Amino acid sequence: MIVHPPPLPPAVIVHGLADARTALAVGMPVTLLSAPGAAAFAGCLWWREMVTAARAACPATGATDILDCADAPGLAMAALRGGVCRLVLSTAVPAWGPVRRLAEAQGGFVLADAPPALDLGAVDGAFRLRAWLNAADSHPGNR
């Protein structure tokens, strides 16, 4: 049985602290989403510390953070051990169920697919940010 996470604010793919601060500086609820597979090339501890620093810079802005582990359940388990409990993990991996249960026991969730997101690494990403966040009612899962 797949348990669905609570409705999420619009997602924004962030590639580092500057992107995360940009997303939070708008002052609107946002989901900070890592790049696809970021757990493999950046690591869960980098993600945790980057999100912590961004939140410290904009403490009044509500934010959910999700680390993309692609198809690597070992990295998802490492993330859970490191305190990162909102993940994307492919359901094709046999360990998806146990990872999901552990994430939920920590108050988090595991998504089979990343939510639709604005990529702040795109040329016009920062320019489009406010409109993307304002369009929250049009995002799937936000009703």
N, CA, C and O atoms as CSV, one atom per row, in Angstrom:
chain,resi,resn,atom,element,x,y,z
A,1,MET,N,N,0.835,-1.181,0.000
A,1,MET,CA,C,0.000,0.000,0.000
A,1,MET,C,C,0.883,1.249,0.000
A,1,MET,O,O,1.772,1.383,0.840
A,2,ILE,N,N,0.637,2.152,-0.934
A,2,ILE,CA,C,1.396,3.397,-1.012
A,2,ILE,C,C,0.637,4.470,-0.252
A,2,ILE,O,O,-0.518,4.764,-0.558
A,3,VAL,N,N,1.299,5.055,0.746
A,3,VAL,CA,C,0.724,6.154,1.507
A,3,VAL,C,C,1.159,7.443,0.837
A,3,VAL,O,O,2.343,7.649,0.571
A,4,HIS,N,N,0.205,8.297,0.571
A,4,HIS,CA,C,0.523,9.547,-0.101
A,4,HIS,C,C,0.919,10.603,0.911
A,4,HIS,O,O,0.332,10.687,1.990
A,5,PRO,N,N,1.922,11.416,0.566
A,5,PRO,CA,C,2.345,12.478,1.479
A,5,PRO,C,C,1.274,13.560,1.548
A,5,PRO,O,O,0.357,13.595,0.727
A,6,PRO,N,N,1.399,14.431,2.526
A,6,PRO,CA,C,0.456,15.546,2.579
A,6,PRO,C,C,0.636,16.407,1.327
A,6,PRO,O,O,1.665,16.323,0.657
A,7,PRO,N,N,-0.365,17.235,1.012
A,7,PRO,CA,C,-0.191,18.134,-0.137
A,7,PRO,C,C,1.086,18.960,0.032
A,7,PRO,O,O,1.393,19.446,1.120
A,8,LEU,N,N,1.800,19.099,-1.046
A,8,LEU,CA,C,3.083,19.808,-0.999
A,8,LEU,C,C,2.972,21.175,-1.666
A,8,LEU,O,O,2.226,21.340,-2.631
A,9,PRO,N,N,3.712,22.154,-1.153
A,9,PRO,CA,C,3.797,23.424,-1.873
A,9,PRO,C,C,4.481,23.184,-3.225
A,9,PRO,O,O,5.080,22.128,-3.427
A,10,PRO,N,N,4.402,24.134,-4.141
A,10,PRO,CA,C,5.061,23.961,-5.435
A,10,PRO,C,C,6.550,23.632,-5.253
A,10,PRO,O,O,7.222,24.181,-4.379
A,11,ALA,N,N,7.035,22.741,-6.083
A,11,ALA,CA,C,8.421,22.293,-5.975
A,11,ALA,C,C,9.339,23.109,-6.867
A,11,ALA,O,O,8.974,23.529,-7.965
A,12,VAL,N,N,10.545,23.318,-6.354
A,12,VAL,CA,C,11.591,24.040,-7.079
A,12,VAL,C,C,12.861,23.212,-6.960
A,12,VAL,O,O,13.292,22.894,-5.851
A,13,ILE,N,N,13.466,22.860,-8.092
A,13,ILE,CA,C,14.734,22.127,-8.066
A,13,ILE,C,C,15.844,23.113,-7.761
A,13,ILE,O,O,16.031,24.106,-8.464
A,14,VAL,N,N,16.583,22.815,-6.689
A,14,VAL,CA,C,17.697,23.664,-6.286
A,14,VAL,C,C,18.997,22.883,-6.433
A,14,VAL,O,O,19.057,21.684,-6.162
A,15,HIS,N,N,20.024,23.586,-6.866
A,15,HIS,CA,C,21.316,22.948,-7.129
A,15,HIS,C,C,22.374,23.350,-6.117
A,15,HIS,O,O,23.519,22.905,-6.202
A,16,GLY,N,N,22.002,24.181,-5.170
A,16,GLY,CA,C,22.951,24.622,-4.159
A,16,GLY,C,C,22.313,25.654,-3.253
A,16,GLY,O,O,21.127,25.963,-3.372
A,17,LEU,N,N,23.120,26.182,-2.346
A,17,LEU,CA,C,22.624,27.111,-1.350
A,17,LEU,C,C,22.048,28.385,-1.972
A,17,LEU,O,O,21.023,28.885,-1.508
A,18,ALA,N,N,22.683,28.908,-2.998
A,18,ALA,CA,C,22.170,30.138,-3.625
A,18,ALA,C,C,20.768,29.912,-4.189
A,18,ALA,O,O,19.892,30.761,-4.025
A,19,ASP,N,N,20.552,28.787,-4.845
A,19,ASP,CA,C,19.213,28.478,-5.376
A,19,ASP,C,C,18.199,28.345,-4.246
A,19,ASP,O,O,17.095,28.883,-4.333
A,20,ALA,N,N,18.569,27.633,-3.189
A,20,ALA,CA,C,17.642,27.432,-2.070
A,20,ALA,C,C,17.285,28.758,-1.422
A,20,ALA,O,O,16.123,28.996,-1.093
A,21,ARG,N,N,18.266,29.617,-1.239
A,21,ARG,CA,C,17.989,30.941,-0.661
A,21,ARG,C,C,17.094,31.762,-1.584
A,21,ARG,O,O,16.197,32.465,-1.119
A,22,THR,N,N,17.334,31.672,-2.875
A,22,THR,CA,C,16.491,32.384,-3.842
A,22,THR,C,C,15.049,31.911,-3.731
A,22,THR,O,O,14.125,32.725,-3.719
A,23,ALA,N,N,14.851,30.597,-3.651
A,23,ALA,CA,C,13.499,30.037,-3.554
A,23,ALA,C,C,12.806,30.481,-2.273
A,23,ALA,O,O,11.620,30.810,-2.295
A,24,LEU,N,N,13.521,30.496,-1.170
A,24,LEU,CA,C,12.928,30.856,0.112
A,24,LEU,C,C,12.737,32.370,0.256
A,24,LEU,O,O,11.833,32.815,0.963
A,25,ALA,N,N,13.573,33.147,-0.401
A,25,ALA,CA,C,13.507,34.607,-0.267
A,25,ALA,C,C,12.201,35.193,-0.783
A,25,ALA,O,O,11.820,36.294,-0.385
A,26,VAL,N,N,11.518,34.485,-1.651
A,26,VAL,CA,C,10.236,34.968,-2.172
A,26,VAL,C,C,9.220,35.067,-1.029
A,26,VAL,O,O,8.292,35.875,-1.090
A,27,GLY,N,N,9.395,34.254,0.000
A,27,GLY,CA,C,8.520,34.320,1.161
A,27,GLY,C,C,7.230,33.538,1.030
A,27,GLY,O,O,6.292,33.753,1.798
A,28,MET,N,N,7.170,32.636,0.070
A,28,MET,CA,C,5.976,31.812,-0.142
A,28,MET,C,C,6.334,30.348,0.133
A,28,MET,O,O,7.475,29.941,-0.083
A,29,PRO,N,N,5.368,29.553,0.608
A,29,PRO,CA,C,5.661,28.135,0.844
A,29,PRO,C,C,6.223,27.471,-0.413
A,29,PRO,O,O,5.764,27.729,-1.526
A,30,VAL,N,N,7.213,26.622,-0.219
A,30,VAL,CA,C,7.903,26.003,-1.339
A,30,VAL,C,C,8.409,24.624,-0.932
A,30,VAL,O,O,8.683,24.371,0.241
A,31,THR,N,N,8.528,23.742,-1.912
A,31,THR,CA,C,9.191,22.466,-1.715
A,31,THR,C,C,10.550,22.556,-2.391
A,31,THR,O,O,10.637,22.726,-3.607
A,32,LEU,N,N,11.604,22.444,-1.600
A,32,LEU,CA,C,12.961,22.416,-2.140
A,32,LEU,C,C,13.245,20.986,-2.567
A,32,LEU,O,O,13.277,20.081,-1.734
A,33,LEU,N,N,13.446,20.783,-3.838
A,33,LEU,CA,C,13.664,19.460,-4.412
A,33,LEU,C,C,15.076,19.402,-4.964
A,33,LEU,O,O,15.511,20.312,-5.671
A,34,SER,N,N,15.790,18.336,-4.645
A,34,SER,CA,C,17.132,18.194,-5.201
A,34,SER,C,C,17.049,17.851,-6.685
A,34,SER,O,O,15.991,17.482,-7.194
A,35,ALA,N,N,18.167,17.979,-7.356
A,35,ALA,CA,C,18.253,17.543,-8.749
A,35,ALA,C,C,18.060,16.029,-8.791
A,35,ALA,O,O,18.320,15.350,-7.797
A,36,PRO,N,N,17.608,15.488,-9.922
A,36,PRO,CA,C,17.429,14.035,-10.020
A,36,PRO,C,C,18.718,13.287,-9.666
A,36,PRO,O,O,19.785,13.579,-10.206
A,37,GLY,N,N,18.603,12.335,-8.764
A,37,GLY,CA,C,19.751,11.525,-8.377
A,37,GLY,C,C,20.802,12.234,-7.548
A,37,GLY,O,O,21.920,11.734,-7.427
A,38,ALA,N,N,20.482,13.382,-6.973
A,38,ALA,CA,C,21.473,14.177,-6.238
A,38,ALA,C,C,22.092,13.430,-5.066
A,38,ALA,O,O,23.222,13.729,-4.679
A,39,ALA,N,N,21.385,12.472,-4.497
A,39,ALA,CA,C,21.959,11.710,-3.387
A,39,ALA,C,C,23.257,11.029,-3.815
A,39,ALA,O,O,24.155,10.844,-2.993
A,40,ALA,N,N,23.366,10.655,-5.087
A,40,ALA,CA,C,24.553,9.951,-5.582
A,40,ALA,C,C,25.731,10.886,-5.821
A,40,ALA,O,O,26.875,10.499,-5.579
A,41,PHE,N,N,25.484,12.098,-6.285
A,41,PHE,CA,C,26.617,12.960,-6.622
A,41,PHE,C,C,26.861,14.085,-5.632
A,41,PHE,O,O,27.943,14.673,-5.635
A,42,ALA,N,N,25.893,14.402,-4.788
A,42,ALA,CA,C,26.086,15.463,-3.805
A,42,ALA,C,C,26.060,14.914,-2.379
A,42,ALA,O,O,26.777,15.411,-1.511
A,43,GLY,N,N,25.253,13.910,-2.139
A,43,GLY,CA,C,25.199,13.281,-0.828
A,43,GLY,C,C,24.100,13.819,0.061
A,43,GLY,O,O,23.654,14.959,-0.072
A,44,CYS,N,N,23.679,12.959,0.971
A,44,CYS,CA,C,22.577,13.325,1.859
A,44,CYS,C,C,23.019,14.329,2.916
A,44,CYS,O,O,22.220,15.177,3.314
A,45,LEU,N,N,24.245,14.263,3.377
A,45,LEU,CA,C,24.691,15.218,4.384
A,45,LEU,C,C,24.827,16.613,3.791
A,45,LEU,O,O,24.500,17.602,4.446
A,46,TRP,N,N,25.311,16.698,2.546
A,46,TRP,CA,C,25.353,18.000,1.872
A,46,TRP,C,C,23.942,18.558,1.780
A,46,TRP,O,O,23.721,19.731,2.081
A,47,TRP,N,N,22.985,17.735,1.367
A,47,TRP,CA,C,21.612,18.190,1.224
A,47,TRP,C,C,21.078,18.703,2.563
A,47,TRP,O,O,20.513,19.794,2.639
A,48,ARG,N,N,21.262,17.912,3.607
A,48,ARG,CA,C,20.757,18.302,4.925
A,48,ARG,C,C,21.345,19.637,5.373
A,48,ARG,O,O,20.615,20.513,5.837
A,49,GLU,N,N,22.649,19.794,5.238
A,49,GLU,CA,C,23.299,21.021,5.690
A,49,GLU,C,C,22.946,22.223,4.810
A,49,GLU,O,O,22.814,23.339,5.314
A,50,MET,N,N,22.794,22.007,3.513
A,50,MET,CA,C,22.413,23.084,2.607
A,50,MET,C,C,21.003,23.573,2.936
A,50,MET,O,O,20.756,24.779,2.975
A,51,VAL,N,N,20.082,22.644,3.172
A,51,VAL,CA,C,18.706,23.019,3.518
A,51,VAL,C,C,18.683,23.750,4.861
A,51,VAL,O,O,17.971,24.742,5.013
A,52,THR,N,N,19.446,23.273,5.822
A,52,THR,CA,C,19.515,23.926,7.133
A,52,THR,C,C,20.015,25.358,6.993
A,52,THR,O,O,19.456,26.266,7.609
A,53,ALA,N,N,21.045,25.575,6.205
A,53,ALA,CA,C,21.590,26.923,6.009
A,53,ALA,C,C,20.589,27.827,5.296
A,53,ALA,O,O,20.450,28.999,5.648
A,54,ALA,N,N,19.897,27.297,4.305
A,54,ALA,CA,C,18.905,28.098,3.582
A,54,ALA,C,C,17.754,28.488,4.503
A,54,ALA,O,O,17.292,29.629,4.473
A,55,ARG,N,N,17.298,27.556,5.309
A,55,ARG,CA,C,16.207,27.855,6.253
A,55,ARG,C,C,16.650,28.895,7.278
A,55,ARG,O,O,15.853,29.744,7.676
A,56,ALA,N,N,17.897,28.843,7.705
A,56,ALA,CA,C,18.407,29.829,8.663
A,56,ALA,C,C,18.411,31.229,8.050
A,56,ALA,O,O,18.208,32.219,8.753
A,57,ALA,N,N,18.641,31.309,6.750
A,57,ALA,CA,C,18.656,32.603,6.066
A,57,ALA,C,C,17.251,33.172,5.894
A,57,ALA,O,O,17.086,34.389,5.823
A,58,CYS,N,N,16.246,32.319,5.828
A,58,CYS,CA,C,14.845,32.739,5.614
A,58,CYS,C,C,13.944,31.938,6.547
A,58,CYS,O,O,13.141,31.133,6.075
A,59,PRO,N,N,14.056,32.138,7.855
A,59,PRO,CA,C,13.333,31.290,8.800
A,59,PRO,C,C,11.813,31.417,8.762
A,59,PRO,O,O,11.115,30.515,9.224
A,60,ALA,N,N,11.294,32.496,8.231
A,60,ALA,CA,C,9.842,32.689,8.215
A,60,ALA,C,C,9.150,31.975,7.054
A,60,ALA,O,O,7.926,31.847,7.051
A,61,THR,N,N,9.913,31.513,6.076
A,61,THR,CA,C,9.323,30.881,4.900
A,61,THR,C,C,9.145,29.388,5.136
A,61,THR,O,O,10.093,28.682,5.478
A,62,GLY,N,N,7.914,28.921,4.947
A,62,GLY,CA,C,7.630,27.501,5.086
A,62,GLY,C,C,8.229,26.723,3.927
A,62,GLY,O,O,8.052,27.090,2.766
A,63,ALA,N,N,8.934,25.655,4.244
A,63,ALA,CA,C,9.568,24.861,3.183
A,63,ALA,C,C,9.595,23.391,3.560
A,63,ALA,O,O,9.849,23.025,4.707
A,64,THR,N,N,9.327,22.567,2.571
A,64,THR,CA,C,9.512,21.125,2.660
A,64,THR,C,C,10.723,20.826,1.791
A,64,THR,O,O,10.917,21.476,0.764
A,65,ASP,N,N,11.535,19.862,2.179
A,65,ASP,CA,C,12.678,19.493,1.335
A,65,ASP,C,C,12.606,18.020,0.997
A,65,ASP,O,O,12.219,17.196,1.826
A,66,ILE,N,N,12.983,17.692,-0.239
A,66,ILE,CA,C,12.942,16.313,-0.719
A,66,ILE,C,C,14.243,16.015,-1.472
A,66,ILE,O,O,14.612,16.727,-2.406
A,67,LEU,N,N,14.924,14.954,-1.050
A,67,LEU,CA,C,16.162,14.515,-1.693
A,67,LEU,C,C,15.852,13.390,-2.670
A,67,LEU,O,O,15.197,12.415,-2.300
A,68,ASP,N,N,16.309,13.509,-3.896
A,68,ASP,CA,C,16.095,12.494,-4.925
A,68,ASP,C,C,17.216,11.459,-4.860
A,68,ASP,O,O,18.388,11.777,-5.062
A,69,CYS,N,N,16.831,10.213,-4.575
A,69,CYS,CA,C,17.782,9.107,-4.477
A,69,CYS,C,C,17.762,8.215,-5.710
A,69,CYS,O,O,18.445,7.191,-5.741
A,70,ALA,N,N,16.994,8.586,-6.720
A,70,ALA,CA,C,16.883,7.829,-7.980
A,70,ALA,C,C,16.562,6.366,-7.686
A,70,ALA,O,O,15.522,6.071,-7.097
A,71,ASP,N,N,17.435,5.449,-8.087
A,71,ASP,CA,C,17.192,4.020,-7.889
A,71,ASP,C,C,18.213,3.408,-6.924
A,71,ASP,O,O,18.612,2.253,-7.072
A,72,ALA,N,N,18.628,4.208,-5.932
A,72,ALA,CA,C,19.673,3.778,-5.005
A,72,ALA,C,C,19.137,3.657,-3.574
A,72,ALA,O,O,19.201,4.620,-2.810
A,73,PRO,N,N,18.606,2.479,-3.203
A,73,PRO,CA,C,18.063,2.328,-1.862
A,73,PRO,C,C,19.114,2.469,-0.766
A,73,PRO,O,O,18.788,2.886,0.345
A,74,GLY,N,N,20.355,2.133,-1.055
A,74,GLY,CA,C,21.424,2.306,-0.062
A,74,GLY,C,C,21.621,3.776,0.281
A,74,GLY,O,O,21.840,4.129,1.440
A,75,LEU,N,N,21.542,4.624,-0.734
A,75,LEU,CA,C,21.653,6.062,-0.482
A,75,LEU,C,C,20.427,6.581,0.261
A,75,LEU,O,O,20.536,7.480,1.095
A,76,ALA,N,N,19.264,6.016,-0.041
A,76,ALA,CA,C,18.051,6.402,0.692
A,76,ALA,C,C,18.186,6.013,2.165
A,76,ALA,O,O,17.804,6.788,3.041
A,77,MET,N,N,18.718,4.840,2.447
A,77,MET,CA,C,18.918,4.423,3.833
A,77,MET,C,C,19.937,5.317,4.531
A,77,MET,O,O,19.763,5.662,5.700
A,78,ALA,N,N,20.998,5.695,3.820
A,78,ALA,CA,C,21.990,6.611,4.395
A,78,ALA,C,C,21.345,7.960,4.703
A,78,ALA,O,O,21.633,8.574,5.731
A,79,ALA,N,N,20.479,8.413,3.814
A,79,ALA,CA,C,19.779,9.678,4.052
A,79,ALA,C,C,18.928,9.575,5.310
A,79,ALA,O,O,18.930,10.486,6.137
A,80,LEU,N,N,18.206,8.478,5.459
A,80,LEU,CA,C,17.374,8.300,6.648
A,80,LEU,C,C,18.221,8.279,7.915
A,80,LEU,O,O,17.839,8.867,8.927
A,81,ARG,N,N,19.361,7.608,7.866
A,81,ARG,CA,C,20.265,7.597,9.026
A,81,ARG,C,C,20.787,8.994,9.324
A,81,ARG,O,O,21.063,9.326,10.477
A,82,GLY,N,N,20.923,9.816,8.281
A,82,GLY,CA,C,21.433,11.176,8.446
A,82,GLY,C,C,20.359,12.203,8.762
A,82,GLY,O,O,20.654,13.395,8.853
A,83,GLY,N,N,19.119,11.760,8.932
A,83,GLY,CA,C,18.062,12.691,9.307
A,83,GLY,C,C,17.289,13.297,8.156
A,83,GLY,O,O,16.491,14.211,8.365
A,84,VAL,N,N,17.508,12.808,6.940
A,84,VAL,CA,C,16.754,13.275,5.776
A,84,VAL,C,C,15.667,12.236,5.518
A,84,VAL,O,O,15.969,11.110,5.123
A,85,CYS,N,N,14.402,12.606,5.738
A,85,CYS,CA,C,13.344,11.590,5.697
A,85,CYS,C,C,12.260,11.864,4.656
A,85,CYS,O,O,11.202,11.236,4.693
A,86,ARG,N,N,12.506,12.784,3.735
A,86,ARG,CA,C,11.584,13.014,2.619
A,86,ARG,C,C,12.399,12.772,1.347
A,86,ARG,O,O,13.324,13.516,1.022
A,87,LEU,N,N,12.018,11.700,0.638
A,87,LEU,CA,C,12.856,11.203,-0.451
A,87,LEU,C,C,12.050,10.893,-1.702
A,87,LEU,O,O,10.834,10.706,-1.660
A,88,VAL,N,N,12.771,10.846,-2.817
A,88,VAL,CA,C,12.270,10.253,-4.051
A,88,VAL,C,C,13.107,8.995,-4.258
A,88,VAL,O,O,14.335,9.038,-4.188
A,89,LEU,N,N,12.431,7.870,-4.514
A,89,LEU,CA,C,13.108,6.602,-4.757
A,89,LEU,C,C,12.261,5.798,-5.725
A,89,LEU,O,O,11.047,5.684,-5.554
A,90,SER,N,N,12.894,5.249,-6.725
A,90,SER,CA,C,12.184,4.447,-7.728
A,90,SER,C,C,11.531,3.236,-7.087
A,90,SER,O,O,12.148,2.537,-6.283
A,91,THR,N,N,10.276,2.992,-7.451
A,91,THR,CA,C,9.569,1.808,-6.938
A,91,THR,C,C,10.102,0.522,-7.559
A,91,THR,O,O,9.720,-0.569,-7.134
A,92,ALA,N,N,10.970,0.629,-8.551
A,92,ALA,CA,C,11.541,-0.562,-9.176
A,92,ALA,C,C,12.537,-1.269,-8.266
A,92,ALA,O,O,12.863,-2.433,-8.501
A,93,VAL,N,N,13.026,-0.591,-7.232
A,93,VAL,CA,C,13.990,-1.236,-6.342
A,93,VAL,C,C,13.248,-2.085,-5.311
A,93,VAL,O,O,12.248,-1.637,-4.749
A,94,PRO,N,N,13.722,-3.295,-5.057
A,94,PRO,CA,C,13.035,-4.189,-4.126
A,94,PRO,C,C,12.904,-3.622,-2.708
A,94,PRO,O,O,11.974,-3.985,-1.987
A,95,ALA,N,N,13.801,-2.758,-2.309
A,95,ALA,CA,C,13.784,-2.222,-0.943
A,95,ALA,C,C,12.868,-1.019,-0.782
A,95,ALA,O,O,12.862,-0.392,0.278
A,96,TRP,N,N,12.086,-0.680,-1.818
A,96,TRP,CA,C,11.247,0.524,-1.736
A,96,TRP,C,C,10.314,0.478,-0.532
A,96,TRP,O,O,10.213,1.465,0.197
A,97,GLY,N,N,9.641,-0.619,-0.307
A,97,GLY,CA,C,8.702,-0.734,0.810
A,97,GLY,C,C,9.362,-0.522,2.166
A,97,GLY,O,O,8.878,0.287,2.958
A,98,PRO,N,N,10.455,-1.225,2.456
A,98,PRO,CA,C,11.129,-0.998,3.736
A,98,PRO,C,C,11.644,0.437,3.900
A,98,PRO,O,O,11.568,1.001,4.992
A,99,VAL,N,N,12.160,1.022,2.830
A,99,VAL,CA,C,12.624,2.413,2.907
A,99,VAL,C,C,11.440,3.325,3.221
A,99,VAL,O,O,11.546,4.215,4.065
A,100,ARG,N,N,10.328,3.106,2.551
A,100,ARG,CA,C,9.131,3.922,2.790
A,100,ARG,C,C,8.680,3.804,4.245
A,100,ARG,O,O,8.359,4.808,4.882
A,101,ARG,N,N,8.656,2.584,4.765
A,101,ARG,CA,C,8.214,2.397,6.146
A,101,ARG,C,C,9.137,3.106,7.135
A,101,ARG,O,O,8.668,3.709,8.101
A,102,LEU,N,N,10.437,3.035,6.897
A,102,LEU,CA,C,11.381,3.729,7.780
A,102,LEU,C,C,11.220,5.243,7.686
A,102,LEU,O,O,11.271,5.940,8.700
A,103,ALA,N,N,11.028,5.748,6.482
A,103,ALA,CA,C,10.826,7.192,6.311
A,103,ALA,C,C,9.570,7.636,7.046
A,103,ALA,O,O,9.580,8.658,7.732
A,104,GLU,N,N,8.505,6.886,6.909
A,104,GLU,CA,C,7.251,7.243,7.586
A,104,GLU,C,C,7.401,7.166,9.103
A,104,GLU,O,O,6.813,7.974,9.822
A,105,ALA,N,N,8.188,6.200,9.601
A,105,ALA,CA,C,8.421,6.098,11.044
A,105,ALA,C,C,9.167,7.322,11.565
A,105,ALA,O,O,9.066,7.656,12.746
A,106,GLN,N,N,9.916,7.990,10.688
A,106,GLN,CA,C,10.644,9.209,11.056
A,106,GLN,C,C,9.832,10.473,10.773
A,106,GLN,O,O,10.331,11.586,10.942
A,107,GLY,N,N,8.593,10.302,10.348
A,107,GLY,CA,C,7.754,11.462,10.057
A,107,GLY,C,C,7.885,11.966,8.637
A,107,GLY,O,O,7.417,13.060,8.323
A,108,GLY,N,N,8.515,11.187,7.774
A,108,GLY,CA,C,8.714,11.595,6.388
A,108,GLY,C,C,7.893,10.778,5.419
A,108,GLY,O,O,6.857,10.218,5.776
A,109,PHE,N,N,8.365,10.718,4.194
A,109,PHE,CA,C,7.683,9.969,3.149
A,109,PHE,C,C,8.662,9.663,2.034
A,109,PHE,O,O,9.743,10.246,1.953
A,110,VAL,N,N,8.262,8.733,1.171
A,110,VAL,CA,C,9.029,8.405,-0.027
A,110,VAL,C,C,8.094,8.518,-1.218
A,110,VAL,O,O,7.022,7.914,-1.236
A,111,LEU,N,N,8.502,9.287,-2.203
A,111,LEU,CA,C,7.740,9.435,-3.438
A,111,LEU,C,C,8.335,8.530,-4.506
A,111,LEU,O,O,9.552,8.356,-4.576
A,112,ALA,N,N,7.478,7.958,-5.334
A,112,ALA,CA,C,7.935,7.128,-6.448
A,112,ALA,C,C,8.482,7.990,-7.576
A,112,ALA,O,O,9.363,7.561,-8.321
A,113,ASP,N,N,7.968,9.185,-7.699
A,113,ASP,CA,C,8.404,10.124,-8.740
A,113,ASP,C,C,8.507,11.510,-8.127
A,113,ASP,O,O,7.767,11.855,-7.206
A,114,ALA,N,N,9.420,12.283,-8.641
A,114,ALA,CA,C,9.543,13.670,-8.183
A,114,ALA,C,C,8.312,14.456,-8.617
A,114,ALA,O,O,7.762,14.204,-9.689
A,115,PRO,N,N,7.879,15.399,-7.799
A,115,PRO,CA,C,6.733,16.223,-8.204
A,115,PRO,C,C,7.130,17.158,-9.349
A,115,PRO,O,O,8.318,17.402,-9.563
A,116,PRO,N,N,6.156,17.677,-10.078
A,116,PRO,CA,C,6.482,18.683,-11.104
A,116,PRO,C,C,7.227,19.828,-10.433
A,116,PRO,O,O,6.872,20.241,-9.328
A,117,ALA,N,N,8.247,20.336,-11.089
A,117,ALA,CA,C,9.086,21.352,-10.449
A,117,ALA,C,C,9.654,22.339,-11.448
A,117,ALA,O,O,9.868,22.018,-12.617
A,118,LEU,N,N,9.892,23.534,-10.969
A,118,LEU,CA,C,10.617,24.555,-11.712
A,118,LEU,C,C,12.085,24.374,-11.383
A,118,LEU,O,O,12.446,24.328,-10.207
A,119,ASP,N,N,12.935,24.271,-12.383
A,119,ASP,CA,C,14.367,24.088,-12.176
A,119,ASP,C,C,15.045,25.451,-12.119
A,119,ASP,O,O,15.093,26.167,-13.119
A,120,LEU,N,N,15.569,25.812,-10.942
A,120,LEU,CA,C,16.240,27.106,-10.822
A,120,LEU,C,C,17.565,27.142,-11.559
A,120,LEU,O,O,18.164,28.209,-11.695
A,121,GLY,N,N,18.032,26.006,-12.036
A,121,GLY,CA,C,19.239,25.973,-12.850
A,121,GLY,C,C,18.984,26.342,-14.298
A,121,GLY,O,O,19.924,26.574,-15.058
A,122,ALA,N,N,17.709,26.400,-14.685
A,122,ALA,CA,C,17.368,26.792,-16.053
A,122,ALA,C,C,17.662,28.285,-16.235
A,122,ALA,O,O,17.652,29.054,-15.273
A,123,VAL,N,N,17.918,28.668,-17.455
A,123,VAL,CA,C,18.274,30.052,-17.759
A,123,VAL,C,C,17.262,31.041,-17.196
A,123,VAL,O,O,17.645,32.082,-16.662
A,124,ASP,N,N,15.977,30.729,-17.309
A,124,ASP,CA,C,14.943,31.657,-16.843
A,124,ASP,C,C,14.304,31.215,-15.535
A,124,ASP,O,O,13.248,31.727,-15.163
A,125,GLY,N,N,14.925,30.271,-14.828
A,125,GLY,CA,C,14.331,29.712,-13.618
A,125,GLY,C,C,14.015,30.755,-12.562
A,125,GLY,O,O,12.887,30.812,-12.072
A,126,ALA,N,N,14.990,31.583,-12.200
A,126,ALA,CA,C,14.767,32.587,-11.161
A,126,ALA,C,C,13.732,33.619,-11.613
A,126,ALA,O,O,12.948,34.114,-10.803
A,127,PHE,N,N,13.735,33.932,-12.886
A,127,PHE,CA,C,12.769,34.894,-13.425
A,127,PHE,C,C,11.342,34.367,-13.299
A,127,PHE,O,O,10.416,35.131,-13.024
A,128,ARG,N,N,11.167,33.064,-13.499
A,128,ARG,CA,C,9.837,32.446,-13.476
A,128,ARG,C,C,9.390,32.022,-12.082
A,128,ARG,O,O,8.253,31.580,-11.918
A,129,LEU,N,N,10.251,32.144,-11.076
A,129,LEU,CA,C,9.995,31.609,-9.747
A,129,LEU,C,C,8.707,32.129,-9.117
A,129,LEU,O,O,7.868,31.332,-8.698
A,130,ARG,N,N,8.535,33.424,-9.042
A,130,ARG,CA,C,7.358,33.983,-8.371
A,130,ARG,C,C,6.063,33.509,-9.049
A,130,ARG,O,O,5.109,33.139,-8.365
A,131,ALA,N,N,6.028,33.518,-10.371
A,131,ALA,CA,C,4.822,33.060,-11.080
A,131,ALA,C,C,4.561,31.585,-10.788
A,131,ALA,O,O,3.412,31.183,-10.610
A,132,TRP,N,N,5.623,30.774,-10.737
A,132,TRP,CA,C,5.483,29.354,-10.436
A,132,TRP,C,C,4.878,29.155,-9.046
A,132,TRP,O,O,3.958,28.354,-8.880
A,133,LEU,N,N,5.381,29.868,-8.067
A,133,LEU,CA,C,4.875,29.732,-6.710
A,133,LEU,C,C,3.457,30.283,-6.575
A,133,LEU,O,O,2.653,29.743,-5.815
A,134,ASN,N,N,3.149,31.339,-7.297
A,134,ASN,CA,C,1.801,31.910,-7.265
A,134,ASN,C,C,0.775,30.980,-7.889
A,134,ASN,O,O,-0.408,31.059,-7.560
A,135,ALA,N,N,1.202,30.113,-8.772
A,135,ALA,CA,C,0.285,29.209,-9.471
A,135,ALA,C,C,0.058,27.926,-8.671
A,135,ALA,O,O,-0.272,26.893,-9.255
A,136,ALA,N,N,0.225,27.970,-7.362
A,136,ALA,CA,C,0.149,26.772,-6.521
A,136,ALA,C,C,-1.142,25.989,-6.722
A,136,ALA,O,O,-1.125,24.758,-6.677
A,137,ASP,N,N,-2.247,26.665,-6.940
A,137,ASP,CA,C,-3.518,25.961,-7.087
A,137,ASP,C,C,-3.571,25.111,-8.346
A,137,ASP,O,O,-4.382,24.189,-8.441
A,138,SER,N,N,-2.709,25.415,-9.315
A,138,SER,CA,C,-2.728,24.650,-10.548
A,138,SER,C,C,-1.801,23.446,-10.512
A,138,SER,O,O,-1.804,22.638,-11.441
A,139,HIS,N,N,-1.008,23.312,-9.453
A,139,HIS,CA,C,-0.083,22.180,-9.338
A,139,HIS,C,C,-0.807,20.939,-8.844
A,139,HIS,O,O,-1.597,21.018,-7.903
A,140,PRO,N,N,-0.549,19.796,-9.466
A,140,PRO,CA,C,-1.186,18.550,-9.009
A,140,PRO,C,C,-0.818,18.278,-7.549
A,140,PRO,O,O,0.324,18.483,-7.137
A,141,GLY,N,N,-1.783,17.824,-6.791
A,141,GLY,CA,C,-1.532,17.462,-5.409
A,141,GLY,C,C,-1.640,18.600,-4.426
A,141,GLY,O,O,-1.471,18.382,-3.226
A,142,ASN,N,N,-1.914,19.804,-4.882
A,142,ASN,CA,C,-1.976,20.945,-3.982
A,142,ASN,C,C,-3.396,21.346,-3.647
A,142,ASN,O,O,-3.616,22.448,-3.143
A,143,ARG,N,N,-4.339,20.511,-3.904
A,143,ARG,CA,C,-5.719,20.846,-3.603
A,143,ARG,C,C,-6.178,20.116,-2.377
A,143,ARG,O,O,-7.327,20.270,-1.961
